[in-house]
Amino acid sequence: MIKTLSAVAISAFIAAAFFVLSGYAPEVGPGQLAALQKSSRRDMKHNDQIILPYAVSDTFSNFATIKISALMQAMKA
């Protein structure tokens, strides 16, 4: 009985902590970079290209590139 009550009390405490701490998260609107986003996962613009770093595993990473004009045409189609 005591173990059950302890488990319920701990679960309630964790749930309350998540609820309270979520109020401190920064609000990010469209077009804004997230303040907590890792810099290694941000896209980069260079001239007429977007460069997107990506990782397949802990030991392999690469970059994907696309021209902005080609991206816009693909989005219109």
PAPA-899245 format. One record per atom (N, C-alpha, C): chain; z, x, y; residue in three letters; atom name. Coordinates in nm, 4 decimals. Layout:
<sites>
(site A (Z X Y) ala CA)
...
</sites>
This chain:
<sites>
(site A (0.0000 0.0826 -0.1201) met N)
(site A (0.0000 0.0000 0.0000) met CA)
(site A (0.0000 0.0872 0.1268) met C)
(site A (0.0819 0.1923 0.1233) ile N)
(site A (0.0914 0.2796 0.2402) ile CA)
(site A (-0.0392 0.3552 0.2610) ile C)
(site A (-0.1031 0.3973 0.1506) lys N)
(site A (-0.2304 0.4676 0.1619) lys CA)
(site A (-0.3374 0.3773 0.2216) lys C)
(site A (-0.3361 0.2506 0.1828) thr N)
(site A (-0.4339 0.1550 0.2354) thr CA)
(site A (-0.4130 0.1327 0.3840) thr C)
(site A (-0.2884 0.1140 0.4252) leu N)
(site A (-0.2591 0.0943 0.5667) leu CA)
(site A (-0.2932 0.2193 0.6477) leu C)
(site A (-0.2678 0.3366 0.5905) ser N)
(site A (-0.3027 0.4609 0.6602) ser CA)
(site A (-0.4536 0.4729 0.6775) ser C)
(site A (-0.5284 0.4384 0.5723) ala N)
(site A (-0.6741 0.4455 0.5801) ala CA)
(site A (-0.7285 0.3477 0.6834) ala C)
(site A (-0.6721 0.2276 0.6892) val N)
(site A (-0.7162 0.1292 0.7878) val CA)
(site A (-0.6809 0.1755 0.9289) val C)
(site A (-0.5628 0.2309 0.9466) ala N)
(site A (-0.5217 0.2793 1.0792) ala CA)
(site A (-0.6103 0.3952 1.1246) ala C)
(site A (-0.6408 0.4873 1.0345) ile N)
(site A (-0.7265 0.6002 1.0710) ile CA)
(site A (-0.8666 0.5518 1.1047) ile C)
(site A (-0.9189 0.4577 1.0267) ser N)
(site A (-1.0526 0.4024 1.0550) ser CA)
(site A (-1.0556 0.3328 1.1903) ser C)
(site A (-0.9508 0.2572 1.2206) ala N)
(site A (-0.9451 0.1889 1.3500) ala CA)
(site A (-0.9372 0.2890 1.4646) ala C)
(site A (-0.8619 0.3962 1.4460) phe N)
(site A (-0.8509 0.4996 1.5491) phe CA)
(site A (-0.9861 0.5673 1.5732) phe C)
(site A (-1.0581 0.6000 1.4658) ile N)
(site A (-1.1892 0.6642 1.4794) ile CA)
(site A (-1.2878 0.5707 1.5477) ile C)
(site A (-1.2868 0.4424 1.5096) ala N)
(site A (-1.3761 0.3453 1.5727) ala CA)
(site A (-1.3454 0.3316 1.7217) ala C)
(site A (-1.2173 0.3280 1.7567) ala N)
(site A (-1.1789 0.3177 1.8980) ala CA)
(site A (-1.2208 0.4425 1.9746) ala C)
(site A (-1.2103 0.5585 1.9114) ala N)
(site A (-1.2500 0.6826 1.9780) ala CA)
(site A (-1.4001 0.6830 2.0053) ala C)
(site A (-1.4804 0.6393 1.9077) phe N)
(site A (-1.6246 0.6314 1.9300) phe CA)
(site A (-1.6573 0.5335 2.0427) phe C)
(site A (-1.5878 0.4222 2.0470) phe N)
(site A (-1.6126 0.3225 2.1502) phe CA)
(site A (-1.5781 0.3775 2.2888) phe C)
(site A (-1.4674 0.4447 2.3011) val N)
(site A (-1.4239 0.4989 2.4306) val CA)
(site A (-1.5135 0.6147 2.4731) val C)
(site A (-1.5446 0.7048 2.3810) leu N)
(site A (-1.6232 0.8232 2.4154) leu CA)
(site A (-1.7684 0.7905 2.4463) leu C)
(site A (-1.8202 0.6798 2.3945) ser N)
(site A (-1.9594 0.6447 2.4239) ser CA)
(site A (-1.9800 0.6126 2.5713) ser C)
(site A (-1.8740 0.5761 2.6415) gly N)
(site A (-1.8838 0.5494 2.7848) gly CA)
(site A (-1.9067 0.6747 2.8681) gly C)
(site A (-1.8806 0.7906 2.8104) tyr N)
(site A (-1.8983 0.9167 2.8821) tyr CA)
(site A (-2.0360 0.9784 2.8616) tyr C)
(site A (-2.1191 0.9189 2.7790) ala N)
(site A (-2.2534 0.9723 2.7537) ala CA)
(site A (-2.3398 0.9524 2.8783) ala C)
(site A (-2.4217 1.0505 2.9138) pro N)
(site A (-2.5062 1.0358 3.0328) pro CA)
(site A (-2.6184 0.9356 3.0073) pro C)
(site A (-2.6499 0.8572 3.1097) glu N)
(site A (-2.7605 0.7623 3.0990) glu CA)
(site A (-2.8897 0.8340 3.1359) glu C)
(site A (-2.9911 0.8180 3.0517) val N)
(site A (-3.1192 0.8832 3.0731) val CA)
(site A (-3.2257 0.7754 3.0832) val C)
(site A (-3.2967 0.7752 3.1946) gly N)
(site A (-3.4031 0.6784 3.2151) gly CA)
(site A (-3.5354 0.7313 3.1634) gly C)
(site A (-3.6378 0.6463 3.1669) pro N)
(site A (-3.7692 0.6915 3.1217) pro CA)
(site A (-3.8226 0.8034 3.2103) pro C)
(site A (-3.8805 0.9038 3.1491) gly N)
(site A (-3.9371 1.0148 3.2241) gly CA)
(site A (-3.8379 1.1231 3.2597) gly C)
(site A (-3.7122 1.1066 3.2200) gln N)
(site A (-3.6102 1.2079 3.2482) gln CA)
(site A (-3.5784 1.2841 3.1203) gln C)
(site A (-3.5470 1.4112 3.1347) leu N)
(site A (-3.5046 1.4895 3.0202) leu CA)
(site A (-3.3588 1.4605 2.9902) leu C)
(site A (-3.3259 1.4491 2.8640) ala N)
(site A (-3.1870 1.4272 2.8253) ala CA)
(site A (-3.1057 1.5530 2.8535) ala C)
(site A (-2.9891 1.5353 2.9110) ala N)
(site A (-2.9058 1.6502 2.9469) ala CA)
(site A (-2.8562 1.7240 2.8235) ala C)
(site A (-2.8388 1.6534 2.7127) leu N)
(site A (-2.7854 1.7148 2.5922) leu CA)
(site A (-2.8939 1.7559 2.4937) leu C)
(site A (-3.0190 1.7433 2.5310) gln N)
(site A (-3.1286 1.7776 2.4420) gln CA)
(site A (-3.1391 1.9292 2.4296) gln C)
(site A (-3.1637 1.9774 2.3087) lys N)
(site A (-3.1776 2.1215 2.2896) lys CA)
(site A (-3.3039 2.1699 2.3588) lys C)
(site A (-3.2940 2.2825 2.4254) ser N)
(site A (-3.4098 2.3342 2.4981) ser CA)
(site A (-3.5220 2.3749 2.4044) ser C)
(site A (-3.4906 2.4053 2.2796) ser N)
(site A (-3.5947 2.4441 2.1849) ser CA)
(site A (-3.6774 2.3243 2.1401) ser C)
(site A (-3.6344 2.2022 2.1734) arg N)
(site A (-3.7070 2.0829 2.1307) arg CA)
(site A (-3.7761 2.0112 2.2466) arg C)
(site A (-3.7804 2.0721 2.3599) arg N)
(site A (-3.8467 2.0102 2.4755) arg CA)
(site A (-3.9938 2.0459 2.4767) arg C)
(site A (-4.0739 1.9531 2.5248) asp N)
(site A (-4.2166 1.9813 2.5371) asp CA)
(site A (-4.2400 2.0603 2.6656) asp C)
(site A (-4.3525 2.1325 2.6679) met N)
(site A (-4.3865 2.2135 2.7838) met CA)
(site A (-4.5293 2.1812 2.8270) met C)
(site A (-4.5532 2.1788 2.9564) lys N)
(site A (-4.6866 2.1558 3.0102) lys CA)
(site A (-4.7364 2.2876 3.0670) lys C)
(site A (-4.8579 2.3247 3.0262) his N)
(site A (-4.9194 2.4466 3.0769) his CA)
(site A (-5.0652 2.4151 3.1082) his C)
(site A (-5.1000 2.4183 3.2361) asn N)
(site A (-5.2342 2.3810 3.2830) asn CA)
(site A (-5.2687 2.2418 3.2321) asn C)
(site A (-5.3704 2.2281 3.1472) asp N)
(site A (-5.4116 2.0967 3.0969) asp CA)
(site A (-5.3681 2.0768 2.9519) asp C)
(site A (-5.2622 2.1448 2.9094) gln N)
(site A (-5.2167 2.1327 2.7713) gln CA)
(site A (-5.0694 2.0994 2.7650) gln C)
(site A (-5.0331 2.0267 2.6598) ile N)
(site A (-4.8930 2.0030 2.6282) ile CA)
(site A (-4.8633 2.0861 2.5039) ile C)
(site A (-4.7563 2.1610 2.5080) ile N)
(site A (-4.7162 2.2464 2.3971) ile CA)
(site A (-4.5856 2.1903 2.3405) ile C)
(site A (-4.5878 2.1537 2.2124) leu N)
(site A (-4.4714 2.0956 2.1473) leu CA)
(site A (-4.4211 2.1888 2.0370) leu C)
(site A (-4.3023 2.2457 2.0529) pro N)
(site A (-4.2470 2.3257 1.9439) pro CA)
(site A (-4.1933 2.2338 1.8348) pro C)
(site A (-4.2112 2.2736 1.7100) tyr N)
(site A (-4.1553 2.1965 1.5996) tyr CA)
(site A (-4.1119 2.2916 1.4895) tyr C)
(site A (-4.0199 2.2442 1.4072) ala N)
(site A (-3.9707 2.3245 1.2955) ala CA)
(site A (-3.9780 2.2412 1.1685) ala C)
(site A (-4.0253 2.3036 1.0624) val N)
(site A (-4.0329 2.2380 0.9330) val CA)
(site A (-3.9046 2.2643 0.8546) val C)
(site A (-3.8466 2.3797 0.8736) ser N)
(site A (-3.7209 2.4162 0.8080) ser CA)
(site A (-3.6483 2.5162 0.8970) ser C)
(site A (-3.5408 2.5713 0.8451) asp N)
(site A (-3.4653 2.6702 0.9221) asp CA)
(site A (-3.5407 2.8015 0.9373) asp C)
(site A (-3.6395 2.8250 0.8510) thr N)
(site A (-3.7088 2.9538 0.8529) thr CA)
(site A (-3.8528 2.9445 0.8994) thr C)
(site A (-3.9021 2.8231 0.9301) phe N)
(site A (-4.0411 2.8089 0.9721) phe CA)
(site A (-4.0493 2.7206 1.0954) phe C)
(site A (-4.1078 2.7730 1.2006) ser N)
(site A (-4.1319 2.6938 1.3209) ser CA)
(site A (-4.2704 2.7280 1.3736) ser C)
(site A (-4.3264 2.6371 1.4515) asn N)
(site A (-4.4611 2.6566 1.5025) asn CA)
(site A (-4.4759 2.5754 1.6303) asn C)
(site A (-4.5959 2.5774 1.6889) phe N)
(site A (-4.6237 2.5033 1.8104) phe CA)
(site A (-4.7466 2.4156 1.7880) phe C)
(site A (-4.7404 2.2937 1.8364) ala N)
(site A (-4.8563 2.2053 1.8364) ala CA)
(site A (-4.9041 2.1944 1.9803) ala C)
(site A (-5.0348 2.2006 2.0021) thr N)
(site A (-5.0898 2.1893 2.1373) thr CA)
(site A (-5.1937 2.0791 2.1396) thr C)
(site A (-5.2048 2.0140 2.2539) ile N)
(site A (-5.3065 1.9121 2.2749) ile CA)
(site A (-5.3413 1.9107 2.4233) ile C)
(site A (-5.4683 1.8925 2.4528) lys N)
(site A (-5.5090 1.8799 2.5926) lys CA)
(site A (-5.4680 1.7419 2.6431) lys C)
(site A (-5.4226 1.7366 2.7664) ile N)
(site A (-5.3752 1.6107 2.8232) ile CA)
(site A (-5.4888 1.5099 2.8324) ile C)
(site A (-5.6089 1.5552 2.8688) ser N)
(site A (-5.7216 1.4632 2.8774) ser CA)
(site A (-5.7557 1.4029 2.7419) ser C)
(site A (-5.7485 1.4822 2.6344) ala N)
(site A (-5.7749 1.4298 2.4998) ala CA)
(site A (-5.6663 1.3312 2.4577) ala C)
(site A (-5.5436 1.3600 2.4937) leu N)
(site A (-5.4329 1.2689 2.4624) leu CA)
(site A (-5.4499 1.1351 2.5341) leu C)
(site A (-5.4873 1.1403 2.6617) met N)
(site A (-5.5069 1.0171 2.7382) met CA)
(site A (-5.6207 0.9342 2.6815) met C)
(site A (-5.7300 0.9992 2.6413) gln N)
(site A (-5.8413 0.9253 2.5820) gln CA)
(site A (-5.8026 0.8650 2.4490) gln C)
(site A (-5.7247 0.9344 2.3691) ala N)
(site A (-5.6796 0.8801 2.2419) ala CA)
(site A (-5.5862 0.7619 2.2612) ala C)
(site A (-5.5061 0.7649 2.3677) met N)
(site A (-5.4158 0.6535 2.3952) met CA)
(site A (-5.4913 0.5313 2.4447) met C)
(site A (-5.6028 0.5511 2.5131) lys N)
(site A (-5.6828 0.4379 2.5635) lys CA)
(site A (-5.7602 0.3706 2.4517) lys C)
(site A (-5.7954 0.4458 2.3484) ala N)
(site A (-5.8790 0.3911 2.2401) ala CA)
(site A (-5.7996 0.3015 2.1480) ala C)
</sites>
